[in-house]
Amino acid sequence: MNKQDLIGKVAEITGMQKSDSEKAVNAVFDQITDVLKQRGEVRLVGFGTFKTSIRKASQGRNPRTNEVIQIPQSTRPKFTAGKGLKEAVNNAG
């Protein structure tokens, strides 16, 4: 399923117009993104938690030249599935 499929399914389930459904889906994604940009956490009980983690700076190697390179510190988004989602997936089939 891609984003357009998700928008279509939300419209179908809710009876919303597809354009309104697209606004709703985009609003949810935008809010999650905004909270993560501020290093916050979005906790959706039964579904999961979106948060960030910091990856420390490290050294790596360029595989083509074998040259040592510095990999800078970065912030990564993380998702941890909640109990309800885990159970639903494990009992799916």
N, CA, C and O atoms as a DFTB+ gen file, in Angstrom:
372 C
 N C O
     1  1       0.848      -1.171       0.000
     2  2       0.000       0.000       0.000
     3  2       0.895       1.236       0.000
     4  3       1.847       1.327       0.775
     5  1       0.580       2.174      -0.871
     6  2       1.311       3.437      -0.886
     7  2       0.413       4.539      -0.313
     8  3      -0.709       4.269       0.116
     9  1       0.904       5.765      -0.307
    10  2       0.164       6.870       0.307
    11  2      -1.189       7.096      -0.379
    12  3      -2.192       7.325       0.296
    13  1      -1.220       7.033      -1.689
    14  2      -2.484       7.236      -2.407
    15  2      -3.494       6.131      -2.085
    16  3      -4.691       6.394      -1.967
    17  1      -3.009       4.903      -1.945
    18  2      -3.891       3.797      -1.548
    19  2      -4.458       4.048      -0.154
    20  3      -5.641       3.815       0.095
    21  1      -3.608       4.523       0.752
    22  2      -4.042       4.834       2.113
    23  2      -5.098       5.932       2.110
    24  3      -6.109       5.822       2.803
    25  1      -4.874       6.974       1.346
    26  2      -5.841       8.068       1.240
    27  2      -7.176       7.556       0.713
    28  3      -8.236       7.920       1.224
    29  1      -7.118       6.718      -0.299
    30  2      -8.338       6.139      -0.867
    31  2      -9.081       5.272       0.138
    32  3     -10.308       5.324       0.218
    33  1      -8.348       4.480       0.902
    34  2      -8.962       3.607       1.903
    35  2      -9.596       4.420       3.029
    36  3     -10.692       4.099       3.489
    37  1      -8.902       5.482       3.476
    38  2      -9.463       6.358       4.516
    39  2     -10.758       6.999       4.001
    40  3     -11.744       7.072       4.735
    41  1     -10.761       7.455       2.769
    42  2     -11.962       8.058       2.179
    43  2     -13.100       7.046       2.122
    44  3     -14.246       7.369       2.434
    45  1     -12.778       5.836       1.725
    46  2     -13.786       4.772       1.619
    47  2     -14.383       4.429       2.984
    48  3     -15.602       4.315       3.118
    49  1     -13.538       4.266       3.989
    50  2     -13.995       3.863       5.327
    51  2     -14.784       4.975       6.011
    52  3     -15.790       4.709       6.667
    53  1     -14.332       6.222       5.861
    54  2     -14.964       7.330       6.580
    55  2     -16.100       7.984       5.809
    56  3     -16.912       8.695       6.401
    57  1     -16.172       7.761       4.509
    58  2     -17.171       8.430       3.685
    59  2     -16.766       9.850       3.324
    60  3     -17.574      10.608       2.787
    61  1     -15.529      10.214       3.614
    62  2     -15.023      11.553       3.281
    63  2     -14.720      11.635       1.794
    64  3     -14.518      10.617       1.132
    65  1     -14.691      12.861       1.274
    66  2     -14.209      13.069      -0.081
    67  2     -12.724      12.730      -0.098
    68  3     -12.039      12.872       0.915
    69  1     -12.230      12.283      -1.242
    70  2     -10.815      11.922      -1.329
    71  2      -9.904      13.110      -1.006
    72  3      -8.852      12.932      -0.393
    73  1     -10.299      14.313      -1.412
    74  2      -9.470      15.497      -1.142
    75  2      -9.417      15.775       0.360
    76  3      -8.368      16.158       0.877
    77  1     -10.535      15.586       1.068
    78  2     -10.549      15.783       2.522
    79  2      -9.750      14.693       3.223
    80  3      -9.062      14.947       4.212
    81  1      -9.849      13.491       2.704
    82  2      -9.088      12.375       3.253
    83  2      -7.590      12.630       3.089
    84  3      -6.805      12.340       3.992
    85  1      -7.201      13.165       1.949
    86  2      -5.787      13.480       1.709
    87  2      -5.295      14.536       2.702
    88  3      -4.186      14.430       3.225
    89  1      -6.120      15.551       2.960
    90  2      -5.760      16.581       3.940
    91  2      -5.577      15.971       5.320
    92  3      -4.644      16.330       6.039
    93  1      -6.456      15.053       5.696
    94  2      -6.380      14.426       7.015
    95  2      -5.117      13.573       7.146
    96  3      -4.408      13.664       8.148
    97  1      -4.842      12.761       6.156
    98  2      -3.647      11.905       6.183
    99  2      -2.390      12.767       6.227
   100  3      -1.479      12.497       7.010
   101  1      -2.335      13.803       5.390
   102  2      -1.176      14.699       5.370
   103  2      -1.018      15.425       6.701
   104  3       0.103      15.630       7.166
   105  1      -2.133      15.815       7.316
   106  2      -2.072      16.509       8.608
   107  2      -1.472      15.602       9.679
   108  3      -0.673      16.057      10.498
   109  1      -1.848      14.330       9.679
   110  2      -1.292      13.379      10.652
   111  2       0.214      13.234      10.435
   112  3       0.990      13.311      11.387
   113  1       0.621      13.027       9.194
   114  2       2.052      12.880       8.896
   115  2       2.824      14.143       9.255
   116  3       3.922      14.071       9.807
   117  1       2.248      15.302       8.939
   118  2       2.917      16.574       9.232
   119  2       3.092      16.768      10.737
   120  3       4.143      17.231      11.181
   121  1       2.083      16.422      11.516
   122  2       2.174      16.584      12.967
   123  2       3.214      15.652      13.572
   124  3       3.970      16.057      14.455
   125  1       3.259      14.414      13.107
   126  2       4.277      13.476      13.588
   127  2       5.664      14.017      13.247
   128  3       6.563      13.998      14.089
   129  1       5.840      14.497      12.026
   130  2       7.124      15.050      11.590
   131  2       7.521      16.254      12.429
   132  3       8.672      16.363      12.852
   133  1       6.569      17.169      12.678
   134  2       6.875      18.373      13.467
   135  2       7.316      18.023      14.884
   136  3       8.255      18.623      15.406
   137  1       6.648      17.058      15.507
   138  2       7.016      16.650      16.871
   139  2       8.416      16.022      16.867
   140  3       9.217      16.301      17.758
   141  1       8.713      15.187      15.883
   142  2      10.029      14.553      15.814
   143  2      11.129      15.580      15.538
   144  3      12.243      15.430      16.039
   145  1      10.841      16.607      14.759
   146  2      11.824      17.662      14.511
   147  2      12.218      18.356      15.806
   148  3      13.351      18.815      15.948
   149  1      11.282      18.435      16.755
   150  2      11.531      19.069      18.043
   151  2      12.053      18.060      19.071
   152  3      12.112      18.352      20.265
   153  1      12.430      16.872      18.592
   154  2      12.963      15.787      19.426
   155  2      11.917      15.272      20.417
   156  3      12.255      14.746      21.477
   157  1      10.644      15.432      20.052
   158  2       9.560      14.951      20.894
   159  2       9.216      13.505      20.575
   160  3       9.947      12.811      19.869
   161  1       8.100      13.075      21.107
   162  2       7.670      11.689      20.979
   163  2       6.162      11.678      20.723
   164  3       5.421      12.433      21.352
   165  1       5.709      10.829      19.807
   166  2       4.289      10.660      19.535
   167  2       3.928       9.241      19.953
   168  3       4.395       8.267      19.362
   169  1       3.087       9.139      20.987
   170  2       2.716       7.842      21.542
   171  2       1.263       7.559      21.189
   172  3       0.366       8.270      21.643
   173  1       1.022       6.542      20.392
   174  2      -0.323       6.146      19.997
   175  2      -0.606       4.799      20.660
   176  3      -0.175       3.751      20.178
   177  1      -1.337       4.845      21.770
   178  2      -1.577       3.655      22.583
   179  2      -2.193       2.551      21.722
   180  3      -3.166       2.783      21.004
   181  1      -1.624       1.367      21.800
   182  2      -2.097       0.219      21.040
   183  2      -1.492       0.120      19.649
   184  3      -1.529      -0.945      19.034
   185  1      -0.939       1.209      19.148
   186  2      -0.331       1.195      17.816
   187  2       1.181       1.238      17.896
   188  3       1.856       0.345      17.385
   189  1       1.724       2.277      18.540
   190  2       3.172       2.369      18.667
   191  2       3.634       3.765      19.005
   192  3       2.830       4.675      19.211
   193  1       4.951       3.920      19.059
   194  2       5.566       5.183      19.443
   195  2       6.580       5.611      18.393
   196  3       7.435       4.835      17.967
   197  1       6.456       6.878      17.988
   198  2       7.431       7.500      17.106
   199  2       8.326       8.356      17.983
   200  3       7.828       9.136      18.795
   201  1       9.643       8.225      17.835
   202  2      10.581       9.055      18.581
   203  2      11.871       9.164      17.779
   204  3      11.990       8.595      16.694
   205  1      12.829       9.896      18.320
   206  2      14.110      10.048      17.643
   207  2      15.217       9.445      18.497
   208  3      15.082       9.314      19.714
   209  1      16.297       9.086      17.850
   210  2      17.494       8.654      18.565
   211  2      18.687       9.314      17.888
   212  3      18.655       9.627      16.698
   213  1      19.728       9.515      18.666
   214  2      20.933      10.156      18.136
   215  2      21.960       9.079      17.810
   216  3      22.294       8.235      18.642
   217  1      22.441       9.132      16.596
   218  2      23.515       8.228      16.171
   219  2      24.812       8.985      16.324
   220  3      24.996      10.043      15.723
   221  1      25.704       8.452      17.119
   222  2      26.971       9.133      17.406
   223  2      27.840       9.236      16.156
   224  3      27.721       8.436      15.228
   225  1      28.708      10.230      16.155
   226  2      29.684      10.374      15.074
   227  2      30.620       9.166      15.109
   228  3      30.897       8.613      16.173
   229  1      31.091       8.772      13.957
   230  2      31.981       7.607      13.890
   231  2      32.895       7.728      12.678
   232  3      32.762       8.634      11.856
   233  1      33.817       6.794      12.597
   234  2      34.693       6.718      11.432
   235  2      34.208       5.576      10.554
   236  3      33.718       4.557      11.042
   237  1      34.354       5.767       9.265
   238  2      34.011       4.727       8.312
   239  2      35.074       4.671       7.236
   240  3      36.066       5.399       7.284
   241  1      34.858       3.809       6.275
   242  2      35.791       3.690       5.147
   243  2      35.040       3.755       3.838
   244  3      33.978       3.155       3.671
   245  1      35.618       4.496       2.920
   246  2      35.084       4.520       1.573
   247  2      35.473       3.178       0.940
   248  3      36.663       2.897       0.795
   249  1      34.500       2.349       0.563
   250  2      34.844       1.013       0.037
   251  2      35.618       1.044      -1.280
   252  3      36.337       0.095      -1.593
   253  1      35.482       2.100      -2.041
   254  2      36.202       2.172      -3.324
   255  2      37.659       2.537      -3.145
   256  3      38.534       1.964      -3.796
   257  1      37.926       3.500      -2.254
   258  2      39.293       4.003      -2.108
   259  2      39.964       3.544      -0.820
   260  3      41.164       3.745      -0.629
   261  1      39.184       2.928       0.060
   262  2      39.673       2.484       1.369
   263  2      40.104       3.666       2.253
   264  3      40.794       3.481       3.255
   265  1      39.695       4.861       1.875
   266  2      40.033       6.075       2.620
   267  2      39.148       6.166       3.873
   268  3      37.954       5.873       3.816
   269  1      39.740       6.571       4.995
   270  2      38.996       6.760       6.235
   271  2      38.195       8.056       6.126
   272  3      38.722       9.097       5.733
   273  1      36.909       7.975       6.482
   274  2      36.049       9.159       6.438
   275  2      35.348       9.334       7.785
   276  3      35.134       8.368       8.517
   277  1      34.997      10.576       8.099
   278  2      34.257      10.871       9.322
   279  2      32.768      10.877       8.997
   280  3      32.336      11.546       8.058
   281  1      31.997      10.142       9.760
   282  2      30.550      10.127       9.621
   283  2      30.003      10.985      10.762
   284  3      30.194      10.645      11.929
   285  1      29.328      12.089      10.444
   286  2      28.868      13.003      11.494
   287  2      27.706      12.438      12.314
   288  3      27.007      11.521      11.883
   289  1      27.522      13.001      13.493
   290  2      26.389      12.629      14.331
   291  2      25.105      12.970      13.584
   292  3      25.051      13.967      12.863
   293  1      24.073      12.146      13.752
   294  2      22.802      12.433      13.105
   295  2      21.640      11.981      14.000
   296  3      21.806      11.148      14.890
   297  1      20.495      12.541      13.742
   298  2      19.288      12.183      14.470
   299  2      18.424      11.336      13.553
   300  3      18.180      11.705      12.405
   301  1      17.963      10.201      14.058
   302  2      17.180       9.255      13.261
   303  2      15.782       9.092      13.837
   304  3      15.623       9.017      15.056
   305  1      14.768       9.037      12.983
   306  2      13.438       8.715      13.489
   307  2      13.354       7.216      13.781
   308  3      13.951       6.402      13.078
   309  1      12.606       6.866      14.824
   310  2      12.421       5.460      15.177
   311  2      10.943       5.208      15.437
   312  3      10.231       6.090      15.917
   313  1      10.488       4.011      15.120
   314  2       9.129       3.601      15.432
   315  2       9.207       2.288      16.194
   316  3       9.887       1.350      15.777
   317  1       8.503       2.236      17.314
   318  2       8.417       1.012      18.096
   319  2       6.960       0.587      18.112
   320  3       6.096       1.335      18.569
   321  1       6.687      -0.601      17.620
   322  2       5.310      -1.094      17.563
   323  2       4.765      -1.333      18.964
   324  3       5.477      -1.802      19.852
   325  1       3.489      -1.003      19.146
   326  2       2.817      -1.218      20.415
   327  2       2.257      -2.627      20.507
   328  3       2.237      -3.367      19.524
   329  1       1.809      -2.984      21.682
   330  2       1.295      -4.326      21.946
   331  2       0.128      -4.681      21.020
   332  3       0.091      -5.783      20.473
   333  1      -0.816      -3.768      20.841
   334  2      -1.976      -4.036      19.993
   335  2      -1.589      -4.322      18.566
   336  3      -2.138      -5.239      17.956
   337  1      -0.652      -3.561      18.010
   338  2      -0.196      -3.762      16.633
   339  2       0.538      -5.088      16.506
   340  3       0.327      -5.826      15.544
   341  1       1.403      -5.394      17.477
   342  2       2.137      -6.662      17.453
   343  2       1.167      -7.844      17.460
   344  3       1.305      -8.783      16.676
   345  1       0.190      -7.779      18.353
   346  2      -0.779      -8.873      18.449
   347  2      -1.588      -9.010      17.170
   348  3      -1.832     -10.127      16.712
   349  1      -2.011      -7.884      16.579
   350  2      -2.793      -7.931      15.345
   351  2      -2.001      -8.556      14.209
   352  3      -2.543      -9.336      13.426
   353  1      -0.717      -8.217      14.117
   354  2       0.129      -8.747      13.055
   355  2       0.395     -10.240      13.277
   356  3       0.372     -11.025      12.329
   357  1       0.645     -10.623      14.513
   358  2       0.944     -12.022      14.813
   359  2      -0.263     -12.916      14.676
   360  3      -0.112     -14.113      14.432
   361  1      -1.461     -12.374      14.825
   362  2      -2.684     -13.181      14.704
   363  2      -3.338     -13.045      13.344
   364  3      -4.481     -13.464      13.157
   365  1      -2.619     -12.460      12.387
   366  2      -3.185     -12.192      11.064
   367  2      -3.282     -13.416      10.182
   368  3      -4.032     -13.428       9.206
   369  1      -2.540     -14.425      10.515
   370  2      -2.644     -15.402       9.530
   371  2      -2.313     -16.756       9.547
   372  3      -2.491     -17.447       8.544
